[in-house]
Amino acid sequence: MKNLTILSTLVILMSFLVMPTTSSASTTRAKARHKAIVACEGKNAGDTVEFINKWNKRVMGICRVENGQLIAVAVGK
């Protein structure tokens, strides 16, 4: 019974090691948003730009104002 308890505890602890964390996902989004903002620096709303999206792919986008911030939005979104 003691071995089963130890094994169960180990399985639970190991599952926490492989679970994705919210902070890494939100960090990825924050970095992608920053790249989209930087792509529009010195541009105007409606200008086309290239930028790296959250999947680390180069995409074409259009600068738009969202929440008072000029940010690149992928074409087709």
N, C-alpha and C positions, 0 to 999 in steps of 0.2 A: 504494500500500500504506500509506503514511504517513497519507493522508487517511482510509482505512478504520479505522486504529487510533485516530485522533483522534475519528472519528465514534462508534466503539464505546465509547470512554471517556466521551464526552458522554452517550450513551444510558444507560450504567450510572449515571453521576452523577445524571442527571435522574430515574431510577427511584427513587433514594433520597429525592429531594425529595417525591415523591408517595406514598410508602409511609407508612401510619399507624404511629405510634410506640407502643410499649408503654406509655410513660410517660403519654401523653395518655389512653389507655384506662384505665389504672389510676387516673389522677387523676379521671376521670369517675366511676368506681366509688366512689372515696373520698369525693367530694363527695355522691354519692347516698346513701351509707351515713351520712354525717354528717347529712344532712337527715332521714333515717329515725330517727336517734337523737334529734335535736332535737325531732321531732314527738312523741316519747313522754316528754319531760321533764315531770315533775310528774304523770305518769299511772301507772297500774298495769297489770300484765299482764292482757290481756283487754279493755282499753279500746279503743274505736275512735277513729281519727284520720284526718285527711287529710294527705297529704304529696306532695312532688314526687319522682317516680321518676327512674331514670337516663336515661329518654327524655324528661325534662322535661315529663311529663304529671302532672296532679293525679289522685291515686288515693286510694281508701279503703283503710285498713289496720287491722290489729289489733296492739297492742303485745304483743310476746313477748320472753321472755328467751332470748338466744342467747349462748353463751360468757360468761355472767355480765353481759351488757349488755342493757338494755331497748331494743328496736328495733322500729320499725314494719315490718310485713310485709304486702304487698298482699293483699287478700282474694282467696281462691282459690288461694293459693300454699301 
